Amino acid sequence: MTKLNFDFRNKLDAMLDGDRLNYCYQCGACVGDCPAAKYSEEFNPRVILLKALFGMEDELIADDSPIWLCTNCYTCFERCPQDVRPIEVIIALKNITVDQEKNPVEISKIVESVRKTGRTVTYTPLVDKRRQELGLGKIEPISDAVKEIEIITKGL
């Protein structure tokens, strides 16, 4: 028997500016063209929304949660006939996970890289060498962006 966690649902509703999640009738339109669902058996936006409807916080807010497999492509947003906006639910779940410091270590590394360098991947001299081999220009530093990121994330 599953017990609904209304506190968690109310928290999600507050983050989503309303109870749009409650309009999901599990039609599966969000899954049809989802690139993450195509390539991962673990990721299914419809299942994530169902768990959110039930308030299954422990399953959704964990470092091994399938929410991190979402590519943020917004296809589910465009396909949903009820305007539930599944991607916004998933992003809210990711934000809650980060707030509770339950996000995967890899995500923390990416966030730290963005804060320090303004880039999601580590930049090395090998990157320049490979870009030169491919006929691409050198990547310029983005120190202005890093300063802005520091201002935006100050206190986080």
Secondary structure, 3 states (H helix, E strand, C coil): CCCCCHHHHHHHHHHCCCCHHHHCCCCCHHHHCCHHHHHCCCCCHHHHHHHHHHCCHHHHCCCCCHHHHCCCCCHHHHHCCCCCCHHHHHHHHHHHHHHCCCCCHHHHHHHHHHHHHCCCCCCCHHHHHHHHHCCCCCCCCCHHHHHHHHHHHCCC
